[in-house]
Amino acid sequence: MPESRSDTSQSTLRTMFSGHYPPTDLELRELVEGGLVVLDANALLDMYRFTPGTRAEYLEALGLLGDRLWIPHRAAEEFMGRRGDAIASISEERASFERISSKRWRNRSR
């Protein structure tokens, strides 16, 4: 007698091709509560673009991860290499914004 399609065949496919299935609620909960969080250089460089309040919240959230937070050596190396450019870029963007906004303010008050 041929085997019928049952939950066991779906289970095997899910096991073999797990990347093609969305995670279950339990898997998501386990990931959020116990998974390793790995930052890349951009996750670190973005802190320069945050407002002071957002930056403080971000750092607090990262601190709550404790030993679940990991920054690969390559990400730290890239962060250190691009840090100066990120700071300069933000400074230029702020200066440009101030120039544009002050010019518009002067034009409105005429």
MARDRENPA-735235 format. One record per atom (N, C-alpha, C): atom name; x negated, y negated, z negated; residue number from 1. Coordinates in Angstrom, 2 decimals, m for minus. Atoms other than C-alpha are relative to their C-alpha. Layout:
# residues N
+-------+---------+---------+---------+-----+
: atome :       x :       y :       z : num :
+-------+---------+---------+---------+-----+
:    CA :       X :       Y :       Z : NUM :
...
+-------+---------+---------+---------+-----+
***
This chain:
# residues 110
+-------+---------+---------+---------+-----+
: atome :       x :       y :       z : num :
+-------+---------+---------+---------+-----+
:     N :   m0.85 :    1.18 :    0.00 :   1 :
:    CA :    0.00 :    0.00 :    0.00 :   1 :
:     C :   m0.89 :   m1.24 :    0.00 :   1 :
:     N :    0.84 :    1.19 :   m0.03 :   2 :
:    CA :   m1.51 :   m3.42 :    0.93 :   2 :
:     C :    0.19 :   m0.84 :   m1.25 :   2 :
:     N :   m0.07 :    0.87 :    1.18 :   3 :
:    CA :   m2.36 :   m5.80 :   m1.87 :   3 :
:     C :    0.84 :   m1.22 :    0.32 :   3 :
:     N :   m0.81 :    1.20 :   m0.18 :   4 :
:    CA :    0.09 :   m8.60 :   m2.33 :   4 :
:     C :   m0.83 :   m1.21 :   m0.43 :   4 :
:     N :    0.66 :    1.24 :    0.41 :   5 :
:    CA :   m1.05 :  m12.16 :   m2.62 :   5 :
:     C :    0.52 :   m0.37 :   m1.37 :   5 :
:     N :   m0.42 :    0.32 :    1.36 :   6 :
:    CA :   m1.01 :  m12.93 :   m6.29 :   6 :
:     C :   m0.92 :   m1.07 :   m0.56 :   6 :
:     N :    0.82 :    1.00 :    0.66 :   7 :
:    CA :   m2.52 :  m15.30 :   m8.77 :   7 :
:     C :   m1.46 :    0.40 :   m0.05 :   7 :
:     N :    1.40 :   m0.41 :    0.06 :   8 :
:    CA :   m5.69 :  m13.19 :   m8.84 :   8 :
:     C :   m0.75 :   m0.42 :    1.26 :   8 :
:     N :    0.70 :    0.43 :   m1.22 :   9 :
:    CA :   m6.49 :  m13.98 :   m5.18 :   9 :
:     C :   m0.21 :   m1.51 :   m0.02 :   9 :
:     N :    0.16 :    1.45 :    0.12 :  10 :
:    CA :   m5.89 :  m17.69 :   m5.84 :  10 :
:     C :   m1.07 :   m0.32 :   m1.02 :  10 :
:     N :    1.00 :    0.21 :    1.03 :  11 :
:    CA :   m8.00 :  m17.45 :   m8.95 :  11 :
:     C :   m1.40 :    0.22 :    0.58 :  11 :
:     N :    1.30 :   m0.29 :   m0.62 :  12 :
:    CA :  m10.85 :  m15.92 :   m6.96 :  12 :
:     C :   m0.40 :   m1.13 :    0.95 :  12 :
:     N :    0.30 :    1.12 :   m0.89 :  13 :
:    CA :  m10.60 :  m18.64 :   m4.31 :  13 :
:     C :   m0.35 :   m1.24 :   m0.80 :  13 :
:     N :    0.29 :    1.17 :    0.84 :  14 :
:    CA :  m10.51 :  m21.29 :   m7.02 :  14 :
:     C :   m1.39 :    0.12 :   m0.61 :  14 :
:     N :    1.33 :   m0.21 :    0.57 :  15 :
:    CA :  m13.59 :  m19.76 :   m8.60 :  15 :
:     C :   m1.08 :   m0.15 :    1.06 :  15 :
:     N :    1.00 :    0.04 :   m1.06 :  16 :
:    CA :  m15.43 :  m19.39 :   m5.32 :  16 :
:     C :   m0.14 :   m1.38 :    0.63 :  16 :
:     N :    0.00 :    1.31 :   m0.66 :  17 :
:    CA :  m14.48 :  m22.82 :   m3.96 :  17 :
:     C :    0.52 :   m1.08 :   m0.94 :  17 :
:     N :   m0.52 :    0.90 :    1.03 :  18 :
:    CA :  m13.96 :  m24.83 :   m7.12 :  18 :
:     C :   m0.07 :   m1.48 :    0.40 :  18 :
:     N :    0.13 :    1.39 :   m0.43 :  19 :
:    CA :  m15.10 :  m28.05 :   m5.45 :  19 :
:     C :    1.15 :   m0.47 :    0.88 :  19 :
:     N :   m1.14 :    0.35 :   m0.85 :  20 :
:    CA :  m12.02 :  m27.94 :   m3.23 :  20 :
:     C :    1.30 :   m0.14 :   m0.78 :  20 :
:     N :   m1.19 :    0.08 :    0.85 :  21 :
:    CA :   m9.60 :  m27.95 :   m6.16 :  21 :
:     C :   m0.17 :   m1.15 :   m1.00 :  21 :
:     N :    0.11 :    1.04 :    1.04 :  22 :
:    CA :   m8.79 :  m30.86 :   m8.46 :  22 :
:     C :   m0.18 :    0.65 :   m1.37 :  22 :
:     N :    0.19 :   m0.58 :    1.33 :  23 :
:    CA :   m9.83 :  m30.31 :  m12.07 :  23 :
:     C :    1.34 :    0.08 :   m0.75 :  23 :
:     N :   m1.20 :   m0.12 :    0.83 :  24 :
:    CA :   m7.20 :  m29.14 :  m14.52 :  24 :
:     C :   m0.05 :   m1.07 :   m1.09 :  24 :
:     N :   m0.03 :    0.96 :    1.11 :  25 :
:    CA :   m6.12 :  m31.36 :  m17.42 :  25 :
:     C :   m1.02 :    0.39 :   m1.06 :  25 :
:     N :    0.97 :   m0.47 :    1.00 :  26 :
:    CA :   m8.23 :  m29.21 :  m19.75 :  26 :
:     C :   m1.42 :   m0.28 :    0.45 :  26 :
:     N :    1.34 :    0.27 :   m0.52 :  27 :
:    CA :  m11.30 :  m29.50 :  m17.52 :  27 :
:     C :   m0.33 :   m1.49 :   m0.07 :  27 :
:     N :    0.22 :    1.44 :    0.09 :  28 :
:    CA :  m10.88 :  m33.27 :  m17.36 :  28 :
:     C :   m0.26 :   m0.42 :   m1.44 :  28 :
:     N :    0.17 :    0.35 :    1.41 :  29 :
:    CA :  m10.53 :  m33.53 :  m21.14 :  29 :
:     C :   m1.39 :    0.44 :   m0.48 :  29 :
:     N :    1.32 :   m0.49 :    0.41 :  30 :
:    CA :  m13.65 :  m31.38 :  m21.67 :  30 :
:     C :   m1.10 :   m0.87 :    0.59 :  30 :
:     N :    1.00 :    0.85 :   m0.64 :  31 :
:    CA :  m15.57 :  m33.53 :  m19.21 :  31 :
:     C :   m0.11 :   m1.35 :   m0.70 :  31 :
:     N :    0.00 :    1.32 :    0.64 :  32 :
:    CA :  m14.55 :  m36.81 :  m20.82 :  32 :
:     C :   m0.54 :    0.08 :   m1.42 :  32 :
:     N :    0.40 :   m0.10 :    1.40 :  33 :
:    CA :  m15.13 :  m35.58 :  m24.36 :  33 :
:     C :   m1.40 :    0.58 :   m0.21 :  33 :
:     N :    1.28 :   m0.65 :    0.25 :  34 :
:    CA :  m18.31 :  m33.59 :  m23.86 :  34 :
:     C :   m0.99 :   m0.02 :    1.13 :  34 :
:     N :    0.87 :   m0.03 :   m1.16 :  35 :
:    CA :  m19.81 :  m34.20 :  m20.44 :  35 :
:     C :   m1.18 :   m0.95 :   m0.12 :  35 :
:     N :    1.19 :    0.83 :   m0.07 :  36 :
:    CA :  m23.20 :  m35.68 :  m19.74 :  36 :
:     C :    0.30 :   m1.18 :    0.92 :  36 :
:     N :   m0.17 :    1.20 :   m0.82 :  37 :
:    CA :  m23.11 :  m39.26 :  m18.39 :  37 :
:     C :   m1.37 :   m0.42 :    0.48 :  37 :
:     N :    1.28 :    0.32 :   m0.61 :  38 :
:    CA :  m25.94 :  m40.01 :  m15.98 :  38 :
:     C :    0.13 :   m1.32 :    0.75 :  38 :
:     N :   m0.04 :    1.31 :   m0.64 :  39 :
:    CA :  m26.60 :  m43.61 :  m14.98 :  39 :
:     C :   m1.04 :   m0.10 :    1.11 :  39 :
:     N :    1.00 :    0.31 :   m1.02 :  40 :
:    CA :  m28.28 :  m44.74 :  m11.81 :  40 :
:     C :   m0.43 :   m1.46 :   m0.18 :  40 :
:     N :    0.54 :    1.35 :    0.15 :  41 :
:    CA :  m30.17 :  m47.99 :  m11.33 :  41 :
:     C :    1.09 :   m1.07 :    0.13 :  41 :
:     N :   m1.04 :    1.00 :   m0.19 :  42 :
:    CA :  m27.08 :  m49.84 :  m10.11 :  42 :
:     C :    0.88 :   m0.16 :   m1.23 :  42 :
:     N :   m0.80 :    0.09 :    1.23 :  43 :
:    CA :  m25.16 :  m49.01 :  m13.29 :  43 :
:     C :   m0.71 :   m0.88 :   m1.03 :  43 :
:     N :    0.78 :    0.85 :    0.90 :  44 :
:    CA :  m27.96 :  m50.76 :  m15.18 :  44 :
:     C :   m0.11 :   m1.43 :    0.54 :  44 :
:     N :    0.15 :    1.32 :   m0.60 :  45 :
:    CA :  m28.46 :  m53.64 :  m12.75 :  45 :
:     C :    1.30 :   m0.80 :   m0.03 :  45 :
:     N :   m1.29 :    0.70 :    0.05 :  46 :
:    CA :  m24.74 :  m54.44 :  m12.77 :  46 :
:     C :    0.19 :   m0.79 :   m1.28 :  46 :
:     N :   m0.15 :    0.72 :    1.26 :  47 :
:    CA :  m25.09 :  m55.57 :  m16.37 :  47 :
:     C :   m0.38 :   m1.48 :    0.15 :  47 :
:     N :    0.38 :    1.40 :   m0.22 :  48 :
:    CA :  m26.72 :  m58.77 :  m15.05 :  48 :
:     C :    1.13 :   m0.79 :    0.64 :  48 :
:     N :   m1.13 :    0.67 :   m0.66 :  49 :
:    CA :  m23.52 :  m59.53 :  m13.13 :  49 :
:     C :    1.19 :   m0.16 :   m0.94 :  49 :
:     N :   m1.12 :    0.05 :    0.94 :  50 :
:    CA :  m21.23 :  m59.06 :  m16.13 :  50 :
:     C :   m0.02 :   m1.30 :   m0.80 :  50 :
:     N :   m0.07 :    1.10 :    0.97 :  51 :
:    CA :  m20.00 :  m61.84 :  m18.37 :  51 :
:     C :   m0.59 :    0.52 :   m1.31 :  51 :
:     N :    0.57 :   m0.46 :    1.28 :  52 :
:    CA :  m21.57 :  m61.74 :  m21.84 :  52 :
:     C :    0.94 :    0.95 :   m0.76 :  52 :
:     N :   m0.96 :   m0.87 :    0.71 :  53 :
:    CA :  m18.37 :  m60.23 :  m23.32 :  53 :
:     C :    0.11 :    1.37 :    0.63 :  53 :
:     N :   m0.08 :   m1.27 :   m0.71 :  54 :
:    CA :  m18.11 :  m57.55 :  m20.66 :  54 :
:     C :   m1.28 :    0.80 :   m0.21 :  54 :
:     N :    1.28 :   m0.68 :    0.22 :  55 :
:    CA :  m21.82 :  m56.75 :  m21.05 :  55 :
:     C :   m0.04 :    0.63 :   m1.39 :  55 :
:     N :   m0.01 :   m0.52 :    1.37 :  56 :
:    CA :  m21.38 :  m56.31 :  m24.81 :  56 :
:     C :    0.90 :    1.24 :   m0.11 :  56 :
:     N :   m0.91 :   m1.15 :    0.01 :  57 :
:    CA :  m18.40 :  m53.97 :  m24.29 :  57 :
:     C :   m0.62 :    1.20 :    0.71 :  57 :
:     N :    0.65 :   m1.06 :   m0.79 :  58 :
:    CA :  m20.33 :  m51.97 :  m21.67 :  58 :
:     C :   m1.09 :    0.68 :   m0.83 :  58 :
:     N :    1.08 :   m0.55 :    0.83 :  59 :
:    CA :  m23.33 :  m51.56 :  m23.96 :  59 :
:     C :    0.55 :    0.76 :   m1.20 :  59 :
:     N :   m0.63 :   m0.70 :    1.11 :  60 :
:    CA :  m21.06 :  m50.60 :  m26.85 :  60 :
:     C :    0.53 :    1.36 :    0.45 :  60 :
:     N :   m0.52 :   m1.26 :   m0.54 :  61 :
:    CA :  m19.36 :  m47.94 :  m24.70 :  61 :
:     C :   m1.13 :    0.98 :    0.28 :  61 :
:     N :    1.14 :   m0.87 :   m0.26 :  62 :
:    CA :  m22.73 :  m46.57 :  m23.60 :  62 :
:     C :   m0.58 :    0.52 :   m1.32 :  62 :
:     N :    0.50 :   m0.42 :    1.30 :  63 :
:    CA :  m23.85 :  m46.48 :  m27.23 :  63 :
:     C :    0.84 :    1.10 :   m0.63 :  63 :
:     N :   m0.88 :   m1.03 :    0.55 :  64 :
:    CA :  m20.83 :  m44.37 :  m28.15 :  64 :
:     C :   m0.27 :    1.38 :    0.60 :  64 :
:     N :    0.30 :   m1.28 :   m0.64 :  65 :
:    CA :  m22.04 :  m41.69 :  m25.75 :  65 :
:     C :   m1.11 :    0.76 :   m0.72 :  65 :
:     N :    1.08 :   m0.65 :    0.76 :  66 :
:    CA :  m25.05 :  m41.00 :  m27.97 :  66 :
:     C :   m0.90 :    0.83 :    0.90 :  66 :
:     N :    0.92 :   m0.86 :   m0.75 :  67 :
:    CA :  m27.11 :  m38.06 :  m26.72 :  67 :
:     C :    0.62 :    0.55 :    1.29 :  67 :
:     N :   m0.63 :   m0.39 :   m1.27 :  68 :
:    CA :  m24.63 :  m37.52 :  m23.86 :  68 :
:     C :   m0.38 :   m0.96 :    1.13 :  68 :
:     N :    0.42 :    0.98 :   m0.99 :  69 :
:    CA :  m26.13 :  m40.54 :  m22.07 :  69 :
:     C :   m1.40 :    0.36 :    0.47 :  69 :
:     N :    1.30 :   m0.33 :   m0.55 :  70 :
:    CA :  m29.02 :  m39.84 :  m19.74 :  70 :
:     C :   m0.31 :   m0.95 :    1.15 :  70 :
:     N :    0.49 :    0.85 :   m1.09 :  71 :
:    CA :  m31.03 :  m42.18 :  m17.53 :  71 :
:     C :   m1.23 :    0.71 :    0.58 :  71 :
:     N :    1.14 :   m0.67 :   m0.61 :  72 :
:    CA :  m33.29 :  m40.28 :  m15.13 :  72 :
:     C :   m1.19 :   m0.95 :    0.16 :  72 :
:     N :    1.22 :    0.80 :   m0.13 :  73 :
:    CA :  m36.88 :  m41.49 :  m14.90 :  73 :
:     C :    0.03 :   m0.83 :    1.29 :  73 :
:     N :   m0.03 :    0.71 :   m1.28 :  74 :
:    CA :  m36.38 :  m42.42 :  m11.25 :  74 :
:     C :    0.95 :   m1.19 :   m0.06 :  74 :
:     N :   m0.96 :    1.11 :    0.14 :  75 :
:    CA :  m33.33 :  m44.57 :  m12.12 :  75 :
:     C :   m0.61 :   m1.12 :   m0.83 :  75 :
:     N :    0.64 :    1.01 :    0.84 :  76 :
:    CA :  m35.27 :  m46.36 :  m14.86 :  76 :
:     C :   m1.11 :   m0.71 :    0.78 :  76 :
:     N :    1.07 :    0.58 :   m0.80 :  77 :
:    CA :  m38.19 :  m46.89 :  m12.50 :  77 :
:     C :    0.57 :   m0.97 :    1.04 :  77 :
:     N :   m0.65 :    0.86 :   m0.99 :  78 :
:    CA :  m35.89 :  m48.31 :   m9.81 :  78 :
:     C :    0.58 :   m1.25 :   m0.67 :  78 :
:     N :   m0.54 :    1.15 :    0.75 :  79 :
:    CA :  m34.18 :  m50.54 :  m12.40 :  79 :
:     C :   m1.11 :   m1.00 :   m0.29 :  79 :
:     N :    1.10 :    0.89 :    0.33 :  80 :
:    CA :  m37.51 :  m51.95 :  m13.52 :  80 :
:     C :   m0.54 :   m0.71 :    1.24 :  80 :
:     N :    0.50 :    0.60 :   m1.24 :  81 :
:    CA :  m38.57 :  m52.56 :   m9.91 :  81 :
:     C :    0.94 :   m1.03 :    0.59 :  81 :
:     N :   m0.99 :    0.89 :   m0.60 :  82 :
:    CA :  m35.33 :  m54.33 :   m8.93 :  82 :
:     C :    0.57 :   m1.02 :   m0.98 :  82 :
:     N :   m0.53 :    0.86 :    1.06 :  83 :
:    CA :  m34.61 :  m56.14 :  m12.22 :  83 :
:     C :   m0.22 :   m1.48 :    0.30 :  83 :
:     N :    0.32 :    1.39 :   m0.30 :  84 :
:    CA :  m36.36 :  m59.38 :  m11.24 :  84 :
:     C :    0.84 :   m0.54 :    1.14 :  84 :
:     N :   m0.82 :    0.42 :   m1.13 :  85 :
:    CA :  m34.51 :  m59.53 :   m7.91 :  85 :
:     C :    1.46 :   m0.20 :   m0.43 :  85 :
:     N :   m1.39 :    0.11 :    0.47 :  86 :
:    CA :  m31.16 :  m58.95 :   m9.67 :  86 :
:     C :    0.19 :   m1.29 :   m0.80 :  86 :
:     N :   m0.09 :    1.23 :    0.81 :  87 :
:    CA :  m31.82 :  m61.78 :  m12.13 :  87 :
:     C :   m0.06 :   m1.22 :    0.90 :  87 :
:     N :    0.12 :    1.14 :   m0.93 :  88 :
:    CA :  m32.93 :  m64.14 :   m9.34 :  88 :
:     C :    1.27 :   m0.15 :    0.83 :  88 :
:     N :   m1.21 :    0.04 :   m0.82 :  89 :
:    CA :  m29.89 :  m63.23 :   m7.24 :  89 :
:     C :    1.17 :   m0.60 :   m0.77 :  89 :
:     N :   m1.08 :    0.54 :    0.82 :  90 :
:    CA :  m27.49 :  m63.96 :  m10.07 :  90 :
:     C :   m0.21 :   m1.49 :   m0.26 :  90 :
:     N :    0.30 :    1.42 :    0.21 :  91 :
:    CA :  m29.24 :  m67.26 :  m10.78 :  91 :
:     C :    0.33 :   m0.81 :    1.24 :  91 :
:     N :   m0.30 :    0.68 :   m1.25 :  92 :
:    CA :  m28.94 :  m68.23 :   m7.11 :  92 :
:     C :    1.51 :   m0.10 :    0.22 :  92 :
:     N :   m1.46 :    0.02 :   m0.17 :  93 :
:    CA :  m25.25 :  m67.26 :   m7.02 :  93 :
:     C :    0.65 :   m1.02 :   m0.93 :  93 :
:     N :   m0.56 :    0.97 :    0.95 :  94 :
:    CA :  m24.52 :  m69.34 :  m10.11 :  94 :
:     C :   m0.29 :   m1.42 :    0.45 :  94 :
:     N :    0.37 :    1.34 :   m0.47 :  95 :
:    CA :  m26.41 :  m72.34 :   m8.73 :  95 :
:     C :    0.85 :   m0.38 :    1.22 :  95 :
:     N :   m0.82 :    0.25 :   m1.18 :  96 :
:    CA :  m24.53 :  m72.03 :   m5.43 :  96 :
:     C :    1.43 :   m0.31 :   m0.40 :  96 :
:     N :   m1.37 :    0.23 :    0.48 :  97 :
:    CA :  m21.20 :  m71.80 :   m7.25 :  97 :
:     C :    0.11 :   m1.39 :   m0.62 :  97 :
:     N :   m0.03 :    1.32 :    0.64 :  98 :
:    CA :  m22.05 :  m74.87 :   m9.32 :  98 :
:     C :   m0.05 :   m1.12 :    1.02 :  98 :
:     N :    0.08 :    1.02 :   m1.05 :  99 :
:    CA :  m22.99 :  m76.85 :   m6.20 :  99 :
:     C :    1.34 :   m0.14 :    0.72 :  99 :
:     N :   m1.27 :    0.01 :   m0.73 : 100 :
:    CA :  m19.79 :  m75.88 :   m4.37 : 100 :
:     C :    1.11 :   m0.58 :   m0.87 : 100 :
:     N :   m1.09 :    0.47 :    0.87 : 101 :
:    CA :  m17.51 :  m76.48 :   m7.34 : 101 :
:     C :   m0.16 :   m1.48 :   m0.35 : 101 :
:     N :    0.17 :    1.43 :    0.31 : 102 :
:    CA :  m19.07 :  m79.85 :   m8.20 : 102 :
:     C :    0.30 :   m0.84 :    1.22 : 102 :
:     N :   m0.31 :    0.73 :   m1.23 : 103 :
:    CA :  m18.78 :  m80.95 :   m4.55 : 103 :
:     C :    1.52 :   m0.08 :    0.18 : 103 :
:     N :   m1.46 :    0.01 :   m0.12 : 104 :
:    CA :  m15.10 :  m79.95 :   m4.50 : 104 :
:     C :    0.63 :   m0.89 :   m1.06 : 104 :
:     N :   m0.52 :    0.85 :    1.09 : 105 :
:    CA :  m14.52 :  m81.68 :   m7.83 : 105 :
:     C :   m0.15 :   m1.47 :    0.36 : 105 :
:     N :    0.22 :    1.41 :   m0.41 : 106 :
:    CA :  m16.05 :  m84.91 :   m6.51 : 106 :
:     C :    0.98 :   m0.38 :    1.10 : 106 :
:     N :   m0.93 :    0.30 :   m1.10 : 107 :
:    CA :  m13.89 :  m84.68 :   m3.35 : 107 :
:     C :    1.43 :   m0.13 :   m0.50 : 107 :
:     N :   m1.37 :    0.08 :    0.54 : 108 :
:    CA :  m10.71 :  m84.17 :   m5.41 : 108 :
:     C :    0.22 :   m1.30 :   m0.76 : 108 :
:     N :   m0.17 :    1.19 :    0.84 : 109 :
:    CA :  m11.34 :  m87.17 :   m7.62 : 109 :
:     C :   m0.02 :   m1.29 :    0.80 : 109 :
:     N :    0.01 :    1.21 :   m0.84 : 110 :
:    CA :  m11.53 :  m89.59 :   m4.70 : 110 :
:     C :    1.39 :   m0.43 :    0.34 : 110 :
+-------+---------+---------+---------+-----+
***
